[in-house]
Amino acid sequence: MTTIGAETPSNEPVRTTSRAGRNLPAAIAVSLGIGSVLIATLVFATRFWVVIVAIVIAVATHEVVRRLREAGYLIPIIPLLLGGQAIVWLTWPFRTNGALAGFVGTVLVCLIWRLFMQDTGRVPEPGAEHPPSGSGSNYLRDASATVFLAAWVPLFASFCALLAYPKDGAARVFCFMLTVIASDVAGYGVGVLFGKHPMVPAISPKKSWEGLAGSLSFGIATAIITTTLLAGRSPWVGALLGVVVVCTCTLGDLVESQVKRDLGIKDMGRLLPGHGGMMDRIDGMLPSAVAAWTVLTLLP
């Protein structure tokens, strides 16, 4: 448990982190601030949601690239950042075709760009000889990480934008976001209070089966209520939405936890007090956006 400088009368340091390792006051304040901005955007200017998505993925992509470079990866950040913006903004006129075209173009440019990058300054892996300089060293590893990152952040995030384009776009985004929030809050609360059986201790020791049960219960209930009242869908569509969003949100969080474990870091960044970096806040939202768009678009 971490502490701050202030002390109680018994000289015990004041604890600001919870059992789950979060600075709760800061996390709550940041969440309320972000939530207020998102609600105002969806109510009064739904299309501005795309601007928010574009800004968020630029910040998140930069955070991950910085961490990968610290670990010795050579990632072409310029085409990745510009390509990420293309993936999102091409959805406005061309919808899913635009996202796919932007992603393919981004991958192609990144693969070519990496060919001409030099390995000067690369940090060698522990126990390994320093790789020879030149564009060919570790090309496969760097290219694979780049393609993974292009899909993981901007491509998945483009489905957040796609949710907002239909006439009931604001309602769809609300259904998605409220379900994610309910899953996150319930999973955190139930896990802290009742969590005794770790789900995947090798990846994320603080995640428990009890927390997952809480996420599913509250997530499904929230999805049913929101899809029925806001989107005019049947309860079974809401139930399906709740299941897939909670599952993909949990898996997205586990994927980022595994990536951070591989890199030997705790957070991707420090932008959001109580949460870590931007990527630490949206890790579960990225794959769940794809799931939410699929359910709300393909089902009647």
Summary of the structure (lengths in Angstrom):
residues: 300
radius of gyration: 20.5
end to end distance: 48.6
largest distance: 63.5
contacts: 1007
relative contact order: 0.12
helix: 67%
strand: 7%
